[in-house]
Amino acid sequence: MASWTNPLGWSVGQAACVQRFDERILDNIDFAGSHNHTGATGDGLATINSGSPNQCVVNYISFIPFCPYAISVATQMLQPSSAWLNGGTLVATCGLGSSALWYMDLAIGTWTISIWYEGAIDGPIISVCIGGASVGQIDTYRSPGSANQLSSASNFSISSSGRHTIKLEATASNVSSTGTKGKVAHFELRRLSA
């Protein structure tokens, strides 16, 4: 690859495919690695650490949460279904106190997080924590159940750039809920201000 290709602006429901992934991400990684990074202005460093002043600031992060760093559910389950954004859900919680954890590099600023989840008769109340601090709760109970529910937790502030945890934990149960099985399909984080 001889040049950088600007990534697509992915939209909700847009199908991803191997060819687009190769063109927009892998080819750019190959290009970025095809020349020496001296650290000079505009050239970048040979290595970039989380929170580096030379690191590109990302204001929008969209990811599929199917591979958490840590999960306390006895049997982590991916449940495929064509009705879902991204083709399925991850059972992130199953029992009060159960949780799933991801790491994400976030820059200093005010952020918000949106989570697509399954509204279900056995859905718990899920606490959303960033860096160990609760930023909101999602009551995932719905009757009848329905796919692709969208909830936004409260805005939160990041005081230092770097790696932060995102944790979902079943902390309570709706009075009408028959269980505590929390299922998620997609996360979006938006940086609202620096």
Order of alpha helices (4+ residues) and beta strands (2+ residues): alpha-alpha-beta-beta-beta-beta-beta-beta-beta-beta-beta-beta-beta-beta
